[in-house]
């Protein structure tokens, strides 16, 4: 079932104002009860790193590639960002191995022991299509929420938009950078700059926009220490898309794997 409109607005208004993040986060008891009842907000629960990894692996096992790609497609014309996110979570999570960590920060997945507020994670999911796709807590929350959403059916318009996104990336030129791509995608589908950046990041997790000389999540989980950061970006593009330039093109094999029916429109 799609997320209730009022429950969505309560969550967004808790964290965000027209000028950005709110410093004072407050939600009335009535609004919080409504948001919890409709699945947009949660009671803060302590989830350890190891519990979060188990939850992520279980959520991936209950999800299919088809479910996340249909949701991704259906997000394009509708601007339903929460549907866009799950492809990123699934792509990162599907090769994650069961593991445990006792340290403050896990050397394998890179996640901190201290739990992130699930309400902030869900806010980021709905506002931008997710921010922390490496985070096992986020992967679990995102994929469980997609399962609660039920079946999602993309349209021909969605498929046309995705084809135009790939054509734009292919045509950006050898020297094209991520910022050029983000601007070039403007106007292809309803979006703002932050949303287009997130979409580009998800196409990186999916192995479509990558530097083929570097490890990527389609071939196997990339441990935190192997996610080498670019020396030139100070603007938070995630690994692995941060290494992409126009000369990398798009991975046709990744497109064929995720979207086998994109060309014939079925
Ligand atoms: Zn870990």
py3Dmol code that shows the C-alpha trace and the ligand (Angstrom):
import py3Dmol

protein = """\
ATOM      1  CA  UNK A   1       0.000   0.000   0.000  1.00  0.00           C
ATOM      2  CA  UNK A   2       1.465   3.440  -0.897  1.00  0.00           C
ATOM      3  CA  UNK A   3       2.561   5.571   2.018  1.00  0.00           C
ATOM      4  CA  UNK A   4      -0.239   7.670   3.518  1.00  0.00           C
ATOM      5  CA  UNK A   5       0.111  11.363   2.531  1.00  0.00           C
ATOM      6  CA  UNK A   6      -0.347  12.781   6.008  1.00  0.00           C
ATOM      7  CA  UNK A   7       2.098  10.253   7.501  1.00  0.00           C
ATOM      8  CA  UNK A   8       4.647  11.280   4.851  1.00  0.00           C
ATOM      9  CA  UNK A   9       4.166  14.976   5.601  1.00  0.00           C
ATOM     10  CA  UNK A  10       4.513  14.469   9.370  1.00  0.00           C
ATOM     11  CA  UNK A  11       7.839  12.679   8.884  1.00  0.00           C
ATOM     12  CA  UNK A  12       9.205  15.299   6.484  1.00  0.00           C
ATOM     13  CA  UNK A  13       8.034  18.220   8.628  1.00  0.00           C
ATOM     14  CA  UNK A  14       9.730  16.686  11.676  1.00  0.00           C
ATOM     15  CA  UNK A  15      13.169  17.037  10.118  1.00  0.00           C
ATOM     16  CA  UNK A  16      12.918  19.526   7.265  1.00  0.00           C
ATOM     17  CA  UNK A  17      11.849  23.125   6.678  1.00  0.00           C
ATOM     18  CA  UNK A  18      12.023  25.253   3.512  1.00  0.00           C
ATOM     19  CA  UNK A  19      15.475  26.394   4.697  1.00  0.00           C
ATOM     20  CA  UNK A  20      16.798  22.851   5.273  1.00  0.00           C
ATOM     21  CA  UNK A  21      17.376  20.592   8.273  1.00  0.00           C
ATOM     22  CA  UNK A  22      15.496  21.688  11.383  1.00  0.00           C
ATOM     23  CA  UNK A  23      17.600  22.326  14.468  1.00  0.00           C
ATOM     24  CA  UNK A  24      14.688  21.798  16.814  1.00  0.00           C
ATOM     25  CA  UNK A  25      13.014  18.521  15.942  1.00  0.00           C
ATOM     26  CA  UNK A  26       9.602  18.179  17.433  1.00  0.00           C
ATOM     27  CA  UNK A  27       6.484  16.235  16.559  1.00  0.00           C
ATOM     28  CA  UNK A  28       3.212  16.373  18.474  1.00  0.00           C
ATOM     29  CA  UNK A  29       2.100  13.181  20.248  1.00  0.00           C
ATOM     30  CA  UNK A  30      -0.992  12.975  18.002  1.00  0.00           C
ATOM     31  CA  UNK A  31       1.061  13.333  14.823  1.00  0.00           C
ATOM     32  CA  UNK A  32       3.644  10.823  16.026  1.00  0.00           C
ATOM     33  CA  UNK A  33       0.922   8.289  16.822  1.00  0.00           C
ATOM     34  CA  UNK A  34      -0.595   8.781  13.358  1.00  0.00           C
ATOM     35  CA  UNK A  35       2.795   8.463  11.628  1.00  0.00           C
ATOM     36  CA  UNK A  36       3.609   5.281  13.562  1.00  0.00           C
ATOM     37  CA  UNK A  37       0.241   3.789  12.799  1.00  0.00           C
ATOM     38  CA  UNK A  38       0.796   4.404   9.071  1.00  0.00           C
ATOM     39  CA  UNK A  39       4.372   3.156   8.981  1.00  0.00           C
ATOM     40  CA  UNK A  40       6.332   6.379   8.351  1.00  0.00           C
ATOM     41  CA  UNK A  41       7.808   6.763  11.870  1.00  0.00           C
ATOM     42  CA  UNK A  42       9.014   4.330  14.492  1.00  0.00           C
ATOM     43  CA  UNK A  43       9.847   4.068  18.146  1.00  0.00           C
ATOM     44  CA  UNK A  44      13.595   4.383  18.618  1.00  0.00           C
ATOM     45  CA  UNK A  45      14.898   0.864  19.190  1.00  0.00           C
ATOM     46  CA  UNK A  46      18.430  -0.172  19.966  1.00  0.00           C
ATOM     47  CA  UNK A  47      19.640  -2.444  17.177  1.00  0.00           C
ATOM     48  CA  UNK A  48      23.197  -3.697  17.428  1.00  0.00           C
ATOM     49  CA  UNK A  49      25.474  -3.885  14.405  1.00  0.00           C
ATOM     50  CA  UNK A  50      25.155  -7.689  14.306  1.00  0.00           C
ATOM     51  CA  UNK A  51      21.352  -7.607  14.534  1.00  0.00           C
ATOM     52  CA  UNK A  52      21.259  -5.014  11.757  1.00  0.00           C
ATOM     53  CA  UNK A  53      23.430  -7.195   9.489  1.00  0.00           C
ATOM     54  CA  UNK A  54      21.126 -10.174  10.084  1.00  0.00           C
ATOM     55  CA  UNK A  55      18.072  -8.013   9.340  1.00  0.00           C
ATOM     56  CA  UNK A  56      19.652  -6.702   6.129  1.00  0.00           C
ATOM     57  CA  UNK A  57      20.593 -10.170   4.882  1.00  0.00           C
ATOM     58  CA  UNK A  58      17.111 -11.497   5.671  1.00  0.00           C
ATOM     59  CA  UNK A  59      15.463  -8.540   3.932  1.00  0.00           C
ATOM     60  CA  UNK A  60      17.607  -9.075   0.820  1.00  0.00           C
ATOM     61  CA  UNK A  61      16.671 -12.771   0.777  1.00  0.00           C
ATOM     62  CA  UNK A  62      12.971 -11.858   0.751  1.00  0.00           C
ATOM     63  CA  UNK A  63      13.416  -9.331  -2.083  1.00  0.00           C
ATOM     64  CA  UNK A  64      13.799  -9.941  -5.805  1.00  0.00           C
ATOM     65  CA  UNK A  65      15.730  -8.074  -8.420  1.00  0.00           C
ATOM     66  CA  UNK A  66      12.478  -7.572 -10.339  1.00  0.00           C
ATOM     67  CA  UNK A  67      10.748  -5.943  -7.373  1.00  0.00           C
ATOM     68  CA  UNK A  68      13.474  -3.337  -6.855  1.00  0.00           C
ATOM     69  CA  UNK A  69      13.884  -2.526 -10.541  1.00  0.00           C
ATOM     70  CA  UNK A  70      10.114  -2.149 -11.080  1.00  0.00           C
ATOM     71  CA  UNK A  71      10.013   0.199  -8.084  1.00  0.00           C
ATOM     72  CA  UNK A  72      13.029   2.150  -9.377  1.00  0.00           C
ATOM     73  CA  UNK A  73      11.382   2.583 -12.776  1.00  0.00           C
ATOM     74  CA  UNK A  74       8.043   3.579 -11.245  1.00  0.00           C
ATOM     75  CA  UNK A  75       9.750   6.325  -9.227  1.00  0.00           C
ATOM     76  CA  UNK A  76      10.900   8.183 -12.322  1.00  0.00           C
ATOM     77  CA  UNK A  77       7.688   9.732 -13.648  1.00  0.00           C
ATOM     78  CA  UNK A  78       5.944   9.853 -10.265  1.00  0.00           C
ATOM     79  CA  UNK A  79       8.809  11.376  -8.228  1.00  0.00           C
ATOM     80  CA  UNK A  80       8.113   8.845  -5.473  1.00  0.00           C
ATOM     81  CA  UNK A  81      11.659   8.826  -4.106  1.00  0.00           C
ATOM     82  CA  UNK A  82      11.005   6.045  -1.595  1.00  0.00           C
ATOM     83  CA  UNK A  83      10.463   3.665  -4.511  1.00  0.00           C
ATOM     84  CA  UNK A  84      13.782   4.669  -6.082  1.00  0.00           C
ATOM     85  CA  UNK A  85      15.922   3.750  -3.101  1.00  0.00           C
ATOM     86  CA  UNK A  86      15.544  -0.033  -2.910  1.00  0.00           C
ATOM     87  CA  UNK A  87      17.624  -0.765  -6.013  1.00  0.00           C
ATOM     88  CA  UNK A  88      20.597   0.802  -4.208  1.00  0.00           C
ATOM     89  CA  UNK A  89      19.982  -1.115  -0.987  1.00  0.00           C
ATOM     90  CA  UNK A  90      19.494  -4.402  -2.801  1.00  0.00           C
ATOM     91  CA  UNK A  91      22.535  -3.905  -5.027  1.00  0.00           C
ATOM     92  CA  UNK A  92      24.781  -3.200  -2.033  1.00  0.00           C
ATOM     93  CA  UNK A  93      23.193  -5.792   0.252  1.00  0.00           C
ATOM     94  CA  UNK A  94      22.889  -8.823  -2.002  1.00  0.00           C
ATOM     95  CA  UNK A  95      26.566  -9.815  -1.747  1.00  0.00           C
ATOM     96  CA  UNK A  96      27.042  -8.739   1.873  1.00  0.00           C
ATOM     97  CA  UNK A  97      28.321 -11.646   3.940  1.00  0.00           C
ATOM     98  CA  UNK A  98      27.096 -12.468   7.428  1.00  0.00           C
ATOM     99  CA  UNK A  99      29.626 -10.925   9.792  1.00  0.00           C
ATOM    100  CA  UNK A 100      29.933  -9.431  13.232  1.00  0.00           C
ATOM    101  CA  UNK A 101      31.769  -6.476  14.668  1.00  0.00           C
ATOM    102  CA  UNK A 102      32.645  -5.526  18.189  1.00  0.00           C
ATOM    103  CA  UNK A 103      34.502  -2.335  17.341  1.00  0.00           C
ATOM    104  CA  UNK A 104      33.154   1.191  17.184  1.00  0.00           C
ATOM    105  CA  UNK A 105      33.234   0.960  13.395  1.00  0.00           C
ATOM    106  CA  UNK A 106      32.993  -2.236  11.367  1.00  0.00           C
ATOM    107  CA  UNK A 107      35.952  -2.779   9.049  1.00  0.00           C
ATOM    108  CA  UNK A 108      33.822  -4.827   6.634  1.00  0.00           C
ATOM    109  CA  UNK A 109      30.644  -2.800   6.062  1.00  0.00           C
ATOM    110  CA  UNK A 110      31.873   0.490   7.517  1.00  0.00           C
ATOM    111  CA  UNK A 111      28.902   0.885   9.834  1.00  0.00           C
ATOM    112  CA  UNK A 112      29.102   2.364  13.318  1.00  0.00           C
ATOM    113  CA  UNK A 113      28.007   0.461  16.380  1.00  0.00           C
ATOM    114  CA  UNK A 114      25.722   3.284  17.498  1.00  0.00           C
ATOM    115  CA  UNK A 115      22.314   3.036  15.917  1.00  0.00           C
ATOM    116  CA  UNK A 116      21.080   5.714  13.547  1.00  0.00           C
ATOM    117  CA  UNK A 117      17.557   6.946  14.288  1.00  0.00           C
ATOM    118  CA  UNK A 118      15.262   4.919  12.004  1.00  0.00           C
ATOM    119  CA  UNK A 119      13.107   8.037  11.565  1.00  0.00           C
ATOM    120  CA  UNK A 120      16.033   9.930  10.012  1.00  0.00           C
ATOM    121  CA  UNK A 121      16.780   6.950   7.767  1.00  0.00           C
ATOM    122  CA  UNK A 122      13.173   6.847   6.581  1.00  0.00           C
ATOM    123  CA  UNK A 123      13.130  10.621   6.134  1.00  0.00           C
ATOM    124  CA  UNK A 124      16.209  10.396   3.886  1.00  0.00           C
ATOM    125  CA  UNK A 125      14.561   7.583   1.968  1.00  0.00           C
ATOM    126  CA  UNK A 126      11.400   9.552   1.273  1.00  0.00           C
ATOM    127  CA  UNK A 127      13.081  12.920   0.718  1.00  0.00           C
ATOM    128  CA  UNK A 128      15.937  11.885  -1.593  1.00  0.00           C
ATOM    129  CA  UNK A 129      15.723   8.180  -2.321  1.00  0.00           C
ATOM    130  CA  UNK A 130      18.106   7.300   0.528  1.00  0.00           C
ATOM    131  CA  UNK A 131      21.528   8.459   1.622  1.00  0.00           C
ATOM    132  CA  UNK A 132      23.123   5.559   3.525  1.00  0.00           C
ATOM    133  CA  UNK A 133      22.828   2.647   1.158  1.00  0.00           C
ATOM    134  CA  UNK A 134      25.856   0.875   2.700  1.00  0.00           C
ATOM    135  CA  UNK A 135      24.293   0.885   6.141  1.00  0.00           C
ATOM    136  CA  UNK A 136      22.769  -2.514   7.115  1.00  0.00           C
ATOM    137  CA  UNK A 137      20.143  -0.732   9.216  1.00  0.00           C
ATOM    138  CA  UNK A 138      19.133   1.288   6.190  1.00  0.00           C
ATOM    139  CA  UNK A 139      19.161  -1.709   3.828  1.00  0.00           C
ATOM    140  CA  UNK A 140      16.804  -3.599   6.148  1.00  0.00           C
ATOM    141  CA  UNK A 141      14.458  -0.645   6.658  1.00  0.00           C
ATOM    142  CA  UNK A 142      14.371   0.215   2.951  1.00  0.00           C
ATOM    143  CA  UNK A 143      13.671  -3.317   1.692  1.00  0.00           C
ATOM    144  CA  UNK A 144      11.126  -4.047   4.416  1.00  0.00           C
ATOM    145  CA  UNK A 145       9.307  -0.829   3.487  1.00  0.00           C
ATOM    146  CA  UNK A 146       9.288  -1.803  -0.179  1.00  0.00           C
ATOM    147  CA  UNK A 147       7.774  -5.172   0.731  1.00  0.00           C
ATOM    148  CA  UNK A 148       5.036  -3.333   2.673  1.00  0.00           C
ATOM    149  CA  UNK A 149       4.383  -1.183  -0.390  1.00  0.00           C
ATOM    150  CA  UNK A 150       3.209  -4.186  -2.412  1.00  0.00           C
ATOM    151  CA  UNK A 151       3.397  -4.623  -6.168  1.00  0.00           C
ATOM    152  CA  UNK A 152       4.475  -1.595  -8.180  1.00  0.00           C
ATOM    153  CA  UNK A 153       3.933  -1.325 -11.926  1.00  0.00           C
ATOM    154  CA  UNK A 154       6.049   1.014 -14.044  1.00  0.00           C
ATOM    155  CA  UNK A 155       4.703   2.610 -17.216  1.00  0.00           C
ATOM    156  CA  UNK A 156       6.069   3.063 -20.728  1.00  0.00           C
ATOM    157  CA  UNK A 157       6.854   6.646 -19.756  1.00  0.00           C
ATOM    158  CA  UNK A 158       9.078   5.385 -16.902  1.00  0.00           C
ATOM    159  CA  UNK A 159      10.969   3.106 -19.294  1.00  0.00           C
ATOM    160  CA  UNK A 160      11.376   5.945 -21.787  1.00  0.00           C
ATOM    161  CA  UNK A 161      12.817   8.163 -19.042  1.00  0.00           C
ATOM    162  CA  UNK A 162      15.323   5.495 -18.034  1.00  0.00           C
ATOM    163  CA  UNK A 163      16.402   4.956 -21.641  1.00  0.00           C
ATOM    164  CA  UNK A 164      16.923   8.721 -21.955  1.00  0.00           C
ATOM    165  CA  UNK A 165      19.015   8.752 -18.742  1.00  0.00           C
ATOM    166  CA  UNK A 166      21.306   6.055 -20.168  1.00  0.00           C
ATOM    167  CA  UNK A 167      21.525   7.798 -23.559  1.00  0.00           C
ATOM    168  CA  UNK A 168      22.458  11.033 -21.821  1.00  0.00           C
ATOM    169  CA  UNK A 169      25.222   9.316 -19.817  1.00  0.00           C
ATOM    170  CA  UNK A 170      26.592   7.692 -22.979  1.00  0.00           C
ATOM    171  CA  UNK A 171      26.553  11.005 -24.847  1.00  0.00           C
ATOM    172  CA  UNK A 172      28.135  13.172 -22.159  1.00  0.00           C
ATOM    173  CA  UNK A 173      31.588  13.086 -23.801  1.00  0.00           C
ATOM    174  CA  UNK A 174      34.904  11.596 -22.768  1.00  0.00           C
ATOM    175  CA  UNK A 175      35.702  14.414 -20.354  1.00  0.00           C
ATOM    176  CA  UNK A 176      32.211  14.635 -18.855  1.00  0.00           C
ATOM    177  CA  UNK A 177      32.129  14.668 -15.054  1.00  0.00           C
ATOM    178  CA  UNK A 178      29.403  13.732 -12.600  1.00  0.00           C
ATOM    179  CA  UNK A 179      28.342  17.347 -12.218  1.00  0.00           C
ATOM    180  CA  UNK A 180      27.913  17.597 -15.994  1.00  0.00           C
ATOM    181  CA  UNK A 181      25.791  14.462 -15.977  1.00  0.00           C
ATOM    182  CA  UNK A 182      23.647  15.718 -13.108  1.00  0.00           C
ATOM    183  CA  UNK A 183      22.932  18.942 -14.991  1.00  0.00           C
ATOM    184  CA  UNK A 184      22.326  17.109 -18.266  1.00  0.00           C
ATOM    185  CA  UNK A 185      19.659  14.935 -16.612  1.00  0.00           C
ATOM    186  CA  UNK A 186      17.741  18.023 -15.526  1.00  0.00           C
ATOM    187  CA  UNK A 187      14.443  18.168 -17.394  1.00  0.00           C
ATOM    188  CA  UNK A 188      14.350  14.475 -18.308  1.00  0.00           C
ATOM    189  CA  UNK A 189      12.178  13.678 -15.299  1.00  0.00           C
ATOM    190  CA  UNK A 190      10.657  15.661 -12.417  1.00  0.00           C
ATOM    191  CA  UNK A 191      13.547  16.156  -9.975  1.00  0.00           C
ATOM    192  CA  UNK A 192      15.855  18.572  -8.235  1.00  0.00           C
ATOM    193  CA  UNK A 193      19.636  18.454  -8.083  1.00  0.00           C
ATOM    194  CA  UNK A 194      19.802  16.462  -4.809  1.00  0.00           C
ATOM    195  CA  UNK A 195      17.435  13.846  -6.192  1.00  0.00           C
ATOM    196  CA  UNK A 196      19.440  13.506  -9.424  1.00  0.00           C
ATOM    197  CA  UNK A 197      22.649  13.076  -7.419  1.00  0.00           C
ATOM    198  CA  UNK A 198      21.029  10.261  -5.427  1.00  0.00           C
ATOM    199  CA  UNK A 199      19.793   8.590  -8.599  1.00  0.00           C
ATOM    200  CA  UNK A 200      23.299   8.740 -10.089  1.00  0.00           C
ATOM    201  CA  UNK A 201      24.682   7.223  -6.873  1.00  0.00           C
ATOM    202  CA  UNK A 202      22.177   4.347  -7.088  1.00  0.00           C
ATOM    203  CA  UNK A 203      23.222   3.646 -10.695  1.00  0.00           C
ATOM    204  CA  UNK A 204      26.760   3.385  -9.311  1.00  0.00           C
ATOM    205  CA  UNK A 205      25.761   0.826  -6.651  1.00  0.00           C
ATOM    206  CA  UNK A 206      23.987  -1.132  -9.397  1.00  0.00           C
ATOM    207  CA  UNK A 207      27.228  -1.294 -11.407  1.00  0.00           C
ATOM    208  CA  UNK A 208      25.830   0.740 -14.329  1.00  0.00           C
ATOM    209  CA  UNK A 209      27.858   3.938 -13.817  1.00  0.00           C
ATOM    210  CA  UNK A 210      31.252   2.767 -12.625  1.00  0.00           C
ATOM    211  CA  UNK A 211      34.936   2.880 -13.414  1.00  0.00           C
ATOM    212  CA  UNK A 212      35.353  -0.706 -14.659  1.00  0.00           C
ATOM    213  CA  UNK A 213      38.891  -0.857 -13.268  1.00  0.00           C
ATOM    214  CA  UNK A 214      37.666  -0.631  -9.680  1.00  0.00           C
ATOM    215  CA  UNK A 215      35.711  -3.060  -7.506  1.00  0.00           C
ATOM    216  CA  UNK A 216      31.949  -2.576  -7.674  1.00  0.00           C
ATOM    217  CA  UNK A 217      28.984  -4.007  -5.808  1.00  0.00           C
ATOM    218  CA  UNK A 218      27.580  -5.958  -8.752  1.00  0.00           C
ATOM    219  CA  UNK A 219      30.533  -8.337  -8.738  1.00  0.00           C
ATOM    220  CA  UNK A 220      30.786  -8.647  -4.958  1.00  0.00           C
ATOM    221  CA  UNK A 221      30.452  -6.709  -1.729  1.00  0.00           C
ATOM    222  CA  UNK A 222      33.082  -3.977  -1.576  1.00  0.00           C
ATOM    223  CA  UNK A 223      34.444  -3.780   1.974  1.00  0.00           C
ATOM    224  CA  UNK A 224      34.865  -0.340   3.467  1.00  0.00           C
ATOM    225  CA  UNK A 225      38.665  -0.389   3.154  1.00  0.00           C
ATOM    226  CA  UNK A 226      38.431  -1.132  -0.592  1.00  0.00           C
ATOM    227  CA  UNK A 227      36.253   1.879  -1.326  1.00  0.00           C
ATOM    228  CA  UNK A 228      39.083   4.158  -2.316  1.00  0.00           C
ATOM    229  CA  UNK A 229      38.038   7.793  -2.274  1.00  0.00           C
ATOM    230  CA  UNK A 230      38.772  10.134  -5.152  1.00  0.00           C
ATOM    231  CA  UNK A 231      41.308  12.835  -4.348  1.00  0.00           C
ATOM    232  CA  UNK A 232      39.361  15.464  -6.261  1.00  0.00           C
ATOM    233  CA  UNK A 233      35.801  15.353  -4.958  1.00  0.00           C
ATOM    234  CA  UNK A 234      34.919  17.284  -1.862  1.00  0.00           C
ATOM    235  CA  UNK A 235      31.230  17.057  -2.536  1.00  0.00           C
ATOM    236  CA  UNK A 236      30.196  13.670  -1.233  1.00  0.00           C
ATOM    237  CA  UNK A 237      29.595  11.550  -4.292  1.00  0.00           C
ATOM    238  CA  UNK A 238      29.447   7.978  -2.956  1.00  0.00           C
ATOM    239  CA  UNK A 239      31.672   5.057  -3.921  1.00  0.00           C
ATOM    240  CA  UNK A 240      31.809   3.688  -6.608  1.00  0.00           C
ATOM    241  CA  UNK A 241      30.097   6.317  -8.790  1.00  0.00           C
ATOM    242  CA  UNK A 242      32.568   8.943  -7.594  1.00  0.00           C
ATOM    243  CA  UNK A 243      35.160   7.489 -10.004  1.00  0.00           C
ATOM    244  CA  UNK A 244      32.860   7.711 -13.028  1.00  0.00           C
ATOM    245  CA  UNK A 245      33.620  10.022 -15.945  1.00  0.00           C
ATOM    246  CA  UNK A 246      32.143  10.145 -19.431  1.00  0.00           C
ATOM    247  CA  UNK A 247      34.979   7.961 -20.712  1.00  0.00           C
ATOM    248  CA  UNK A 248      33.638   5.078 -18.561  1.00  0.00           C
ATOM    249  CA  UNK A 249      30.325   5.060 -20.452  1.00  0.00           C
ATOM    250  CA  UNK A 250      27.552   2.839 -19.131  1.00  0.00           C
ATOM    251  CA  UNK A 251      27.803  -0.883 -18.388  1.00  0.00           C
ATOM    252  CA  UNK A 252      25.539  -2.583 -20.922  1.00  0.00           C
ATOM    253  CA  UNK A 253      25.894  -5.910 -19.101  1.00  0.00           C
ATOM    254  CA  UNK A 254      24.649  -4.310 -15.873  1.00  0.00           C
ATOM    255  CA  UNK A 255      21.702  -2.719 -17.709  1.00  0.00           C
ATOM    256  CA  UNK A 256      20.857  -6.078 -19.306  1.00  0.00           C
ATOM    257  CA  UNK A 257      21.003  -7.791 -15.938  1.00  0.00           C
ATOM    258  CA  UNK A 258      18.782  -5.328 -14.047  1.00  0.00           C
ATOM    259  CA  UNK A 259      16.493  -4.170 -16.867  1.00  0.00           C
ATOM    260  CA  UNK A 260      16.332  -7.033 -19.395  1.00  0.00           C
ATOM    261  CA  UNK A 261      13.071  -5.760 -20.904  1.00  0.00           C
ATOM    262  CA  UNK A 262      13.937  -2.078 -21.149  1.00  0.00           C
ATOM    263  CA  UNK A 263      14.252  -1.995 -24.945  1.00  0.00           C
ATOM    264  CA  UNK A 264      11.138  -3.937 -25.854  1.00  0.00           C
ATOM    265  CA  UNK A 265       9.024  -2.215 -23.254  1.00  0.00           C
ATOM    266  CA  UNK A 266       7.432  -5.217 -21.602  1.00  0.00           C
TER     267      UNK A 266
END
"""
ligand_1 = """\
1
ZN
Zn 29.665 -4.606 9.453
"""
view = py3Dmol.view(width=600, height=400)
view.addModel(protein, "pdb")
view.setStyle({"model": 0}, {"cartoon": {"style": "trace"}})
view.addModel(ligand_1, "xyz")
view.setStyle({"model": 1}, {"stick": {}})
view.zoomTo()
view.show()
